[in-house]
Each structure stands twice: as C-alpha cells, then as structure tokens.
C-alpha cells in the first residue's frame, strides 16, 4: 500500500492542518509529514509542488492528491473503514456530519477575531457581539452532543470521531482567548486537550519560531 503523506502549515497557526493531522495521529495511521511555513517568500512555490489550490492541508497517497481538511478525513474513512471515523449509528453519523460541515463552512467572525495561535494567551480578546453569537452556537452544539449523544466516552459522540477533529482548533482558540465555559463544555475541552495527539501538536507548536504578523493581531 502506498505511503500516506500529509502536507501541513505551521502548527501554531494552521487550524485547517490540525484537523486531519489530529485524526490521523489519533487513529494510529503512519504517515510522512511535510511542513511548509506559511506567509514566507518561498511559501507559494513550495505549495505549488503539492497543492492545486496552493493551500494546506493536502494528503498525498500514491498518485492521488486530496486537498481540503474534511475531504481528507472522508477519504481516509473510506480507505480505513475498520477505524471509528464516524459513529456506527446512522442517525448519530448524520448529526456528526452536519456539525462537521457547519464548522467547516461557518463561524467566520470567530476565525477572524480569534485566529488560532496555540503558543499565545490573549484572554478576553476578540469578544465582539458577532463572535459571542458564534461561541454560543458552538457551545450549544457541544452540550447537545455530550448530553444526548456522547455516551461511552469523553468526546462529542463518545469515542473520538472526525467531528472532534473538526472542533479541535476551536478548543485551541478557546484556550488561547480564555473563553469561560460551563462544566459540560469545559470537561470536553479538557478531554480534547488531553489527547496524546493533541498534546504532541501543541508541544510542536510551542517550539516553532516563525511569526505570522497577520495572525498576531493582538500583539
């Protein structure tokens, strides 16, 4: 079988890269990692070697190129069907796909005002009314999943799934910006942060030296 290669950006900043990387690590897949620092004079040329959109993440599998974080996860779910990418129950699987797609395409104010910056702490920053509405929506999703669908484990649907990978960057953001959470959501955040793969990512992010000034909006 062809070796998997995942092309990612900076671990400190690249929320899109975190999603498939975390899922692949959490499910124990072996893969090569190519990290391309973002926002440098060489970035575009390096991206062009691997990505038709000049964006990350990108999965390389033999002659196949798969871009977009959710598409990568869906491809891997088909390639490795023995792993628990989605819940085995059809209804829960449908809801997990709904909230994953919502995360993938939504929450623009949160992304803009609270960019992922794992190694920094900016408590209270970015809390515009529009961001507050999006935080409320996310925490409602987490509560509903944990209370109604999350039996058997600490993740949104019990065991770790793609849905948790999709929301992992939000967990990182809430930590960076000191978002106060209720007990249910706080327990979920702590569970995601405690994942070995998440700990590995955060440690690597803390050791990076690159600074993307466009992402450092509160310095």
Secondary structure, DSSP 8 states (H G I E B T S, - for coil): ---EEEEE--TTT-HHHHHHHHHHHHTT--EEEEE--SSSTTHHHHHHTT-TTS-S-EEEETTEEEESHHHHHHHHHHHTTTS-SS-SSHHHHHHHHHHHHHHHH--HHHHHHS---TT---TTTT--HHHHHHHHHHHHHHHHHHHHT-TTSSBTTBS--HHHHHHHHHHHHHHHTT----HHHHHHHHHHHTSHHHHHHHHHHHH-----TTT-TT-
